[in-house]
Every structure is written in structure tokens, then in C-alpha cells.
Amino acid sequence: MSSASKKAAASKLGDLLARLPLNQPEQWNDIETTARGLADELRVKDVQQQTFLGQSLLPQTLSSLLKGAFSGAQIPDPQAKAAIYELLRVGANLCMDHDENRGHLLEAGYLDTVVQILENYAQLIPPTPSAPLPLSIPDLKVVKTSIGLLLNASIGYDVVKARLTSLRAVMTILKLSMSLYPPGSWLTHAELSVDEGSSDPNAAILESWNLRSGLSSWTWRMISELRDTDEEASPQTRQLFGADALPYLVQPLKAFVPPYPETPSLFVGSPARHALVQQDYDLLEEACGLLESLCLDVDEVRLSLGRVLKSPDGSESGVVCLMDMLTFLDKGDYPPFWSAETQSERASMEKGFDMCKAAIVKAVVEVAGEQNELWDDSNPEKPGGEFVHTMVQWIRSHGGLKERHREDLIICATLSLGNLATGDPHSIALVKPPVALAPNLAQLLEPEIDIKVKHGIVGLLKHLAQAQSNRAVLGEAGIIQRLAACQIWGEKADIAERVQVSAIGIAKYMCNANVENVFALIAQPQDDSAGSALDQILALVRRSDSIAVKSEGTRVLVNVIKSLWSSESASDDSAKAQKRRVCMAGVANASCAASLAQLVGRSKKYPILINEGVVALSLLSTHANGGTLVLDALLNPLPSEVIRPSQSQPVSAIPTEGSPIAGSHTAFDMLLSVLRNPETMPAEVRSNVCALLGQLGRKNVVDESRAQDVARMKSSAKELLEGLVADPEENTQMVSASAKRALEAWA
């Protein structure tokens, strides 16, 4: 068809539009024939002709002809369906790779009309569909080509994307696509009804499935295109889906949950089988990725999924959808008919399937992290409700198992419960009967278990350990010993710093005011190769470059010392008292004193850490030879990494004029800096520093051989202490009193 012929065809379509009200017998056949010829010619790239036709009346003609084909009906007149198909092809080819024509079609209302066509078909979907929506092959062609047209019109063209987004066209397309091609439906509803009089029913059925899977593929290309919009657009503009999309997005998950039907004879040995298997897999990937994204980014989706799971009877779509997601995680597996694929294809799909499960795990964990109703106390037989009960059962059922796909359940359950156990009531409910989860979590802490699993378990335990009443129960379950045995603080785990810090946090909480847990932390295992839990933590502190690891690890030592030196020790029985003395001797060493001094030295920006270090050093100094250990630790030069300036790390005190210790900075420098800075250091911290200095200056606290060092310490601090005593300001009375007591102790 020459340029003149194309112009003539466009002109003829205009004439046919003008005669449309006459309702002539062959009018739609004439429109079909004319449009087909023009659509075929437009497949040959000719930008000049595209531009000319786009600037003509053709876009308005196409739009008016599409509207005329419906004549007020929900779906087109049967005689007009073939013509509509060709008119859609004309529009699709007219705007292919041509932004100007995309704009013309938009201005002519053509794209809005196509969206309306799809909405009309979507209205045919029953409220509770049990089978693929029955549509004839001509109708399927109209739907598929409409989606293809909108895809062509929107590729790389934000104006059309914005219009389609405002019309929520993508939701209509998703709903229609999932109704026409429910994933896996070719296995259960292979024998679709076909047009009466078909000469080859099997061929017609295969064509129908090909159209259905094809429009499904184009739907997800369309979704991808509309999601890939202008990055500068507002989140509201870029958000395509809300909670109403959830029932459609979980459909692909159901196709991968047993029982799996046998492959129908129609597809055995047919190339269509491979295409349908691939389309189901592609849908699973797309849906899982979108579910993960929506749960990460859209509050409405998380809240809908997080509504209480009392009676999932379909009254609340989010509830049912969450149950579908949990069922997929629990029971979903590689379908047996994948065995017919090539080895490389099967391996690729199995890997992708596992990634889909990981995406759903992330989605569920995000939902659990939302402030929602997932925790439900309405049923005393299931503390926490249905969701919590399911997570607990996953942990109980799969503890210690090495089956494939079980680790994802442990990860999902522990991370989700960790998100829900953010307050003492929930944490306590998970530890006390009837849930009593601590022994199950202890069982899971094995050396060979994947670090991602350890991350979930350790994160949950950290939340549980924050409730004071839980600490004894966790101790009885052997949590500290299991943490040490699973090598979470070993060198091989250094790549997972976040997990190591969380594990340190568990030990820190459990040893706070609980001497039995301290005994467990210090106890040497029968296999002494790795040392005690405390040995492992302090070894990690020494080799790590991370301030978080160093500080948190040393805070464990702070709690150990505070618990061992507790005033409650006077009520210990003889065996417990002996154990306490042994443990006190175990931490009264130069290495522990140095760790505490370094905590003080590196924490200029964190007064609370300085205070913890000072209190622990004060207690340590009361032990036999403890005063000498503490004095040495304070006066010895700090390691270079403690005093090295860094924008991302706390740094030691800036050296002050007249610093008493020559050479490198020391923790003692930091103590003097604390006393000099009432603006940044709370009175409690400065008061505790005075108490520590007073303790170290007492007679018989420090070995007599260090008398010169004690004298230098007193000389450097005396003027400061005297100044604090003389300070009349009311807000330093606590500090003044402590400074006075320190000077009196030196007398």
C-alpha cells in the first residue's frame, strides 16, 4: 500500500464512520477490511507516514468507530468484533515508537475509549469466579490487542502513563487478566468451551489458551512499564496498586500449592504446555515481587494484610490474602510437571521459586512490623492469635530439621515474632507457658545453621531478653551456652556484624541483674577450644574495627561486673558465693580492665557509656589487686583506633593543656575531660568519676609499688576536685559532694 493508499484508507474509514448511523448490512465488514489493510501497512516503519496520519482526523475517526461498535452494549456487537480488533491494530501500529501520535490518540479520547472497553469486559467477571472467564476467541483478541495497544502507547511516554494511572487502567487490566488466565487453570479447566461450529475444537481450545496466556504476559509488561515512571513524580502518582489488588496478586501463589493435577492429555506433547508452564512461573515471579514491594512501600496494604485473623471467611480480603501467602510459604513446592522441562530450565525455575518464597517472607515480616492487629488475645487457647500461633508452630515443627524450604519458615517466623514482640507483654507471652518458645529457639542455634536463620533467631531472642522476667527462663533454656556453641561470635561470623551485635545484646540483657546467667556466660565449656561465651565476646571486641561491636561487647562486661558485685551477694548460699568469687576473680584481670578503660576512652560523645565504664571500673577496683589493675588501665596509652578521629565514630577526649600523662591519650585524660565539661556531661557521670578517683586514692587499694603513679593521679586531679568542692552552683551539689568525699578519701 503506497502513501496515497494509506491516506485513502484513512479517508475511507472516515466515510464509513459518517455512514455508520445508516446501519448498512456490510458496514462492519467494510470497516474490518479497510482497517486490516491499513494496520498491515503500518507494520512497515515509515515515520513520515505515521506522522501524517497522526496529524489527520484518523485518531478521532478510530475513537468514534470504537464507540460506535458498542451501541450502548457492554460488549461489542458480534458483527463488529473483528472490525474492533483491526481498529485496535491500526491504533497500536500508529503510535508504535512515535510520541507525537501517542499524544494525538490521547487527545482524541481513543485511549480512554480502549480503557472503557476493558472495563466493560471486566464487569463480566462474577463476584466469586470458580473458573476462567468464558470469552470467545474474537473477544479474547479484542482484550489482548487492547492491552497491547495501551502498552505501545505508554512505553517511555509519561503523559500517557499519567493518564492511564489516573484512570486506574492497570487495576482493570490486572483484574481482567487474572480472570481470563488464572495461573494453573490450564491444568484444571483445559477443556474450555469454544465457538459452536468450530471445525477443530482442540485447535480452538489451544488458540484460546494461547490468547489468554499472551494477554497475561502483556499485562505484566504493562504493569512494569507503568511502575517505571518518572522518578521525580510523587509516590501517590507512582503507586499503581492498593489493598484491592491483593486478591489478584495472591492468585499465582495458589497454583504452586498441592495437590497438583495431572497434565491434561490435550497438552501432552504439545508446545503449548511449555509456554503455559513458563507463563505460570513468570506470573509467580512478578506477583511475588510486587507483593514484596507493596508491603514495603504502601501502608494501606500492610494494614489490610495485618487485620486480625480470627475467622478468615472471606469477609476481609486482606485476611484471606495473608492466609494464602502463609499457605504458599508452608506448603508451596516445585510442581511435579516441571520434571518435563530441560535440566537447565528446571534448575533456573527452582532457583527463582526459592527467591519468590524469600520475597513473600519479606512481605510477611513487613506486615508483622506494622502497628496492626496481628497480635490478638481474644482466644486464650492461642496466645497472640492465629498468626502468632502459626509462627510458633513453624518454629516448633521445623526445629532441627534440615529439609529444603524449611529454613524460610524459621526465618519468617522468627523475624515476624521479633517484630511483634516489641513490648514486655508480648515478649513475656512468648516465653511463658503455654507458648514457652525458649527451648525451641535454643535447639535451633547450631553451628552449621545458615546465618540468615541465625539472624532471625538472634533478633527474636534479643527482644525476648529485654523483658526482665524472661531472663531467668532464657537462662534455664541454655540460650547463652547455645549462642557460644553456634559460633556466632567466632571469626567466621564476622561478615555478619549485625547478627553478632544482636547476639551481644542478648548476653547484655540476660546478664543484667541476673548472676546465674553471668555464671553461664563465664563458664568454660567442656570443649574449651573456643573458650567461654565471655571469652568469645571479648575476643570479638579486640579484633573488631566496629565501634558498635566494641562498645556493646564491653557493656556485657559492665553488666557482668555489676551483677557479680551486687549487694544481693550477701544472701548467697555457700556454693553460690563460692561460684561468685570464682567468677569475680575471672574478670578481675588486666584484659577486662583495659576493655572498660577503652570504653571510657572512646565514648566522648556518649556520656552513658562513659558512666557505665566508670561504674564497672569502680566496682572492679574493690577486688584484691583490682585497684592496681584499674589504675594501670586508666593510665596506659589507649590503642590508636580508640583515639583516631573519625566522622562516623565516637572519639576520645581532645588532649588538654597540662595533661599529666605524656605520649598517647589515656582513659584518665577522658575522666579529667568529663570533670571539666559540666555543659556536656551529666552530674551523675561527673559524680561517679569523682567516686572512682577517690577509690583509687585510698590507702591499700593500689599496690604500694605504684605509689608514684597514684601521686601523679592525685596531683593531676586535685585542683579540679577542689574547684568542684568550691563551686556554689546548686546544680553541681551532687558533684561537689562526691569531689569532697574523694579528697577526704585521699587524706
BELHUQUI-V559369 format. One record per residue. RES is the residue in three letters. PHI is phi in radians with two decimals (* if undefined). Layout:
BEGIN
res: [RES	RES]
phi: [PHI	PHI]
END
This chain:
BEGIN
res: [MET	SER	SER	ALA	SER	LYS	LYS	ALA	ALA	ALA	SER	LYS	LEU	GLY	ASP	LEU	LEU	ALA	ARG	LEU	PRO	LEU	ASN	GLN	PRO	GLU	GLN	TRP	ASN	ASP	ILE	GLU	THR	THR	ALA	ARG	GLY	LEU	ALA	ASP	GLU	LEU	ARG	VAL	LYS	ASP	VAL	GLN	GLN	GLN	THR	PHE	LEU	GLY	GLN	SER	LEU	LEU	PRO	GLN	THR	LEU	SER	SER	LEU	LEU	LYS	GLY	ALA	PHE	SER	GLY	ALA	GLN	ILE	PRO	ASP	PRO	GLN	ALA	LYS	ALA	ALA	ILE	TYR	GLU	LEU	LEU	ARG	VAL	GLY	ALA	ASN	LEU	CYS	MET	ASP	HIS	ASP	GLU	ASN	ARG	GLY	HIS	LEU	LEU	GLU	ALA	GLY	TYR	LEU	ASP	THR	VAL	VAL	GLN	ILE	LEU	GLU	ASN	TYR	ALA	GLN	LEU	ILE	PRO	PRO	THR	PRO	SER	ALA	PRO	LEU	PRO	LEU	SER	ILE	PRO	ASP	LEU	LYS	VAL	VAL	LYS	THR	SER	ILE	GLY	LEU	LEU	LEU	ASN	ALA	SER	ILE	GLY	TYR	ASP	VAL	VAL	LYS	ALA	ARG	LEU	THR	SER	LEU	ARG	ALA	VAL	MET	THR	ILE	LEU	LYS	LEU	SER	MET	SER	LEU	TYR	PRO	PRO	GLY	SER	TRP	LEU	THR	HIS	ALA	GLU	LEU	SER	VAL	ASP	GLU	GLY	SER	SER	ASP	PRO	ASN	ALA	ALA	ILE	LEU	GLU	SER	TRP	ASN	LEU	ARG	SER	GLY	LEU	SER	SER	TRP	THR	TRP	ARG	MET	ILE	SER	GLU	LEU	ARG	ASP	THR	ASP	GLU	GLU	ALA	SER	PRO	GLN	THR	ARG	GLN	LEU	PHE	GLY	ALA	ASP	ALA	LEU	PRO	TYR	LEU	VAL	GLN	PRO	LEU	LYS	ALA	PHE	VAL	PRO	PRO	TYR	PRO	GLU	THR	PRO	SER	LEU	PHE	VAL	GLY	SER	PRO	ALA	ARG	HIS	ALA	LEU	VAL	GLN	GLN	ASP	TYR	ASP	LEU	LEU	GLU	GLU	ALA	CYS	GLY	LEU	LEU	GLU	SER	LEU	CYS	LEU	ASP	VAL	ASP	GLU	VAL	ARG	LEU	SER	LEU	GLY	ARG	VAL	LEU	LYS	SER	PRO	ASP	GLY	SER	GLU	SER	GLY	VAL	VAL	CYS	LEU	MET	ASP	MET	LEU	THR	PHE	LEU	ASP	LYS	GLY	ASP	TYR	PRO	PRO	PHE	TRP	SER	ALA	GLU	THR	GLN	SER	GLU	ARG	ALA	SER	MET	GLU	LYS	GLY	PHE	ASP	MET	CYS	LYS	ALA	ALA	ILE	VAL	LYS	ALA	VAL	VAL	GLU	VAL	ALA	GLY	GLU	GLN	ASN	GLU	LEU	TRP	ASP	ASP	SER	ASN	PRO	GLU	LYS	PRO	GLY	GLY	GLU	PHE	VAL	HIS	THR	MET	VAL	GLN	TRP	ILE	ARG	SER	HIS	GLY	GLY	LEU	LYS	GLU	ARG	HIS	ARG	GLU	ASP	LEU	ILE	ILE	CYS	ALA	THR	LEU	SER	LEU	GLY	ASN	LEU	ALA	THR	GLY	ASP	PRO	HIS	SER	ILE	ALA	LEU	VAL	LYS	PRO	PRO	VAL	ALA	LEU	ALA	PRO	ASN	LEU	ALA	GLN	LEU	LEU	GLU	PRO	GLU	ILE	ASP	ILE	LYS	VAL	LYS	HIS	GLY	ILE	VAL	GLY	LEU	LEU	LYS	HIS	LEU	ALA	GLN	ALA	GLN	SER	ASN	ARG	ALA	VAL	LEU	GLY	GLU	ALA	GLY	ILE	ILE	GLN	ARG	LEU	ALA	ALA	CYS	GLN	ILE	TRP	GLY	GLU	LYS	ALA	ASP	ILE	ALA	GLU	ARG	VAL	GLN	VAL	SER	ALA	ILE	GLY	ILE	ALA	LYS	TYR	MET	CYS	ASN	ALA	ASN	VAL	GLU	ASN	VAL	PHE	ALA	LEU	ILE	ALA	GLN	PRO	GLN	ASP	ASP	SER	ALA	GLY	SER	ALA	LEU	ASP	GLN	ILE	LEU	ALA	LEU	VAL	ARG	ARG	SER	ASP	SER	ILE	ALA	VAL	LYS	SER	GLU	GLY	THR	ARG	VAL	LEU	VAL	ASN	VAL	ILE	LYS	SER	LEU	TRP	SER	SER	GLU	SER	ALA	SER	ASP	ASP	SER	ALA	LYS	ALA	GLN	LYS	ARG	ARG	VAL	CYS	MET	ALA	GLY	VAL	ALA	ASN	ALA	SER	CYS	ALA	ALA	SER	LEU	ALA	GLN	LEU	VAL	GLY	ARG	SER	LYS	LYS	TYR	PRO	ILE	LEU	ILE	ASN	GLU	GLY	VAL	VAL	ALA	LEU	SER	LEU	LEU	SER	THR	HIS	ALA	ASN	GLY	GLY	THR	LEU	VAL	LEU	ASP	ALA	LEU	LEU	ASN	PRO	LEU	PRO	SER	GLU	VAL	ILE	ARG	PRO	SER	GLN	SER	GLN	PRO	VAL	SER	ALA	ILE	PRO	THR	GLU	GLY	SER	PRO	ILE	ALA	GLY	SER	HIS	THR	ALA	PHE	ASP	MET	LEU	LEU	SER	VAL	LEU	ARG	ASN	PRO	GLU	THR	MET	PRO	ALA	GLU	VAL	ARG	SER	ASN	VAL	CYS	ALA	LEU	LEU	GLY	GLN	LEU	GLY	ARG	LYS	ASN	VAL	VAL	ASP	GLU	SER	ARG	ALA	GLN	ASP	VAL	ALA	ARG	MET	LYS	SER	SER	ALA	LYS	GLU	LEU	LEU	GLU	GLY	LEU	VAL	ALA	ASP	PRO	GLU	GLU	ASN	THR	GLN	MET	VAL	SER	ALA	SER	ALA	LYS	ARG	ALA	LEU	GLU	ALA	TRP	ALA]
phi: [*	-1.32	-1.04	-1.12	-1.17	-1.11	-1.10	-1.15	-1.11	-1.10	-1.15	-1.13	-1.06	-1.12	-1.14	-1.11	-1.10	-1.11	-1.56	-1.01	-1.09	-1.27	0.95	-1.26	-0.98	-1.83	-1.07	-1.29	-1.14	-1.10	-1.11	-1.04	-1.10	-1.13	-1.18	-1.10	-1.08	-1.19	-1.10	-1.12	-1.19	-1.25	-1.19	-1.45	-1.16	-2.58	-1.04	-1.09	-1.19	-0.98	-1.10	-1.07	-1.14	-1.15	-1.45	-1.44	-1.44	-1.00	-1.01	-1.17	-1.09	-1.06	-1.09	-1.18	-1.14	-1.09	-1.12	-1.16	-1.24	-1.65	0.82	1.46	-1.45	-1.25	-2.14	-1.10	-1.01	-0.90	-1.19	-1.71	-1.09	-1.14	-1.18	-1.05	-0.98	-1.25	-1.11	-1.16	-1.12	-1.05	-1.08	-1.10	-1.32	-1.16	-1.82	-1.13	0.95	-2.51	-1.10	-1.07	-1.23	-1.03	-1.13	-1.12	-1.12	-1.16	-1.12	-1.36	1.40	-1.09	-1.17	-1.09	-1.13	-1.13	-1.07	-1.11	-1.02	-1.14	-1.11	-1.09	-1.14	-1.12	-1.23	-1.38	-1.23	-1.21	-1.02	-2.22	-1.16	-2.03	-2.69	-0.99	-1.03	-1.31	-2.34	-1.24	-1.06	-1.02	-1.15	-1.06	-1.12	-1.11	-1.11	-1.08	-1.22	-1.08	-1.12	-1.08	-1.08	-1.11	-1.13	-1.02	-1.28	-1.80	-1.04	1.20	-2.20	-1.19	-1.12	-1.20	-0.99	-1.10	-1.15	-1.13	-1.16	-1.14	-1.45	0.94	-1.06	-1.16	-1.21	-1.07	-1.13	-1.06	-1.04	-1.18	-1.10	-1.20	-1.40	-1.42	-2.35	-1.15	-0.94	1.45	-1.20	-1.16	-1.43	-1.82	-2.32	-1.09	-1.48	-1.21	-1.21	-2.12	-1.05	-1.07	1.50	-1.16	-1.25	-2.38	-1.00	-1.10	-1.11	-1.17	-1.12	-1.11	-1.12	-1.08	-1.15	-1.13	-1.15	-1.14	-1.19	-1.16	-1.18	-1.13	-1.10	-1.15	-1.02	-1.30	-1.16	-1.15	-1.05	-1.08	-1.15	-1.27	-1.27	-1.53	-1.78	-0.96	-1.13	-1.45	-1.20	-1.18	-0.98	-1.12	-1.23	-1.43	-1.36	-1.61	-2.18	-2.15	-1.12	-1.19	-1.47	-1.00	-1.03	-1.47	-1.30	-1.50	-1.00	-1.05	-1.11	-1.13	-1.22	-1.99	-2.01	-1.12	-1.39	-1.76	-1.25	-1.22	-1.20	-1.04	-1.03	-1.03	-1.76	-1.13	1.35	-1.66	-1.04	-1.10	-1.04	-1.08	-1.12	-1.25	-1.04	-1.14	-1.16	-1.05	-1.12	-1.06	-1.11	-1.06	-1.04	-1.13	-1.17	-1.15	-1.10	-1.26	-1.06	-1.06	-1.08	-1.13	-1.19	-1.32	-1.93	-2.07	-1.01	-1.01	-1.20	-1.08	-1.16	-1.12	-1.20	-1.57	-1.24	-0.99	-1.68	-1.32	-2.50	-1.24	-1.84	1.67	-1.27	-2.26	-1.07	-1.07	-1.08	-1.09	-1.14	-1.12	-1.09	-1.10	-1.15	-1.19	-1.11	-1.06	-1.12	-1.34	-2.01	-1.07	-2.72	-1.11	-1.20	-1.09	-1.27	-1.15	-1.09	-1.39	-1.39	-1.17	-1.04	-1.21	-1.14	-1.12	-1.09	-1.15	-1.21	-1.13	-1.11	-1.13	-1.06	-1.10	-1.19	-1.11	-1.08	-1.07	-1.14	-1.21	-1.01	-1.05	-1.10	-1.12	-1.09	-1.12	-1.09	-1.16	-1.43	-1.40	-1.30	-2.47	-1.77	-1.05	-1.49	-2.32	-1.76	-1.30	-2.01	-1.10	-1.32	-2.27	-0.95	1.61	1.67	-1.11	-1.12	-1.07	-1.03	-1.10	-1.10	-1.11	-1.14	-1.07	-1.17	-1.18	-1.26	-1.99	-1.08	1.50	-1.40	-1.97	-1.19	-1.13	1.32	-1.54	-1.07	-1.13	-1.20	-1.12	-1.06	-1.08	-1.16	-1.23	-1.17	-1.16	-1.14	-1.07	-1.22	-1.43	-1.56	-1.64	-2.35	-0.99	-1.00	-1.21	-1.07	-1.14	-1.09	-1.35	-1.70	-1.47	-1.06	-1.49	-1.25	0.80	-1.45	-0.97	-1.08	-1.17	-1.18	-1.07	-1.08	-1.31	-1.39	-2.07	-1.00	-1.47	-1.21	-1.04	-1.11	-1.18	-1.22	-1.04	-1.01	-1.16	-1.12	-1.13	-1.07	-1.14	-1.07	-1.09	-1.15	-1.14	-1.27	-1.29	-1.41	-1.00	-1.22	-1.44	-1.14	-1.15	-1.15	-1.11	-1.12	-1.12	-1.37	1.35	-1.05	-1.11	-1.10	-1.23	-1.07	-1.14	-1.21	-1.44	1.15	-1.19	-1.73	-1.40	-1.07	-1.12	-1.60	-1.10	-1.23	-1.94	-1.03	-1.06	-1.21	-1.08	-1.13	-1.11	-1.13	-1.07	-1.05	-1.05	-1.07	-1.07	-1.16	-1.16	-1.61	-1.41	1.02	-2.50	-1.24	-1.11	-1.20	-1.12	-1.00	-1.15	-1.19	-1.60	-1.06	-1.41	-1.22	-1.03	-1.57	-1.47	-1.10	-1.66	1.43	-1.23	-1.04	-1.14	-1.00	-1.13	-1.14	-1.21	-1.14	-1.12	-1.03	-1.20	-1.59	-1.41	-1.68	-1.51	-1.11	-1.06	-1.11	-1.10	-1.22	-1.14	-1.08	-1.25	-1.16	-1.05	-1.08	-1.02	-1.17	-1.05	-1.17	-1.08	-1.23	-1.18	-1.60	-1.03	-1.16	-1.22	-1.06	-1.12	-1.62	-1.12	-1.29	-1.06	-1.18	-1.17	-1.09	-1.13	-1.10	-1.08	-1.11	-1.09	-1.19	-1.05	-1.13	-1.19	-1.79	-1.47	-2.45	-1.10	-1.13	-1.14	-1.06	-1.13	-1.07	-1.17	-1.11	-1.20	-1.04	-1.10	-1.18	-1.67	-1.91	-0.93	-1.49	-2.25	-0.96	-1.12	-1.27	-1.02	-1.07	-1.07	-1.10	-1.13	-1.07	-1.12	-1.13	-1.08	-1.14	-1.07	-1.20	-1.46	-1.39	-0.96	1.18	-1.15	-1.08	-1.14	-1.06	-1.19	-1.06	-1.04	-1.10	-1.27	-1.60	-1.20	-1.02	-1.34	-1.01	-1.06	-1.21	-1.29	-1.77	-1.23	-1.10	-2.73	-1.24	-1.82	-2.30	-1.10	-2.10	-1.30	-1.11	-1.20	-1.02	-1.79	-1.09	1.42	-0.98	-1.29	-1.88	-1.29	1.51	-1.16	-1.18	-2.34	-1.13	-1.11	-0.96	-1.14	-1.07	-1.13	-1.11	-1.06	-1.16	-1.45	-2.16	-1.15	-1.21	-1.89	-1.93	-1.04	-1.05	-1.07	-1.16	-1.14	-1.12	-1.19	-1.12	-1.02	-1.09	-1.13	-1.11	-1.10	-1.08	-1.21	-1.58	-1.22	-1.18	1.20	-1.49	-1.91	-0.94	-1.03	-1.18	-1.82	-1.01	-1.14	-1.16	-1.10	-1.10	-1.11	-1.06	-1.09	-1.06	-1.26	-1.73	-1.04	-1.10	-1.09	-1.10	-1.11	-1.12	-1.18	-1.12	-1.44	-1.22	-1.50	-1.13	-1.10	-1.26	-2.01	-1.04	-1.06	-1.20	-1.06	-1.12	-1.17	-1.11	-1.10	-1.13	-1.12	-1.12	-1.15	-1.17	-1.38	-1.14]
END
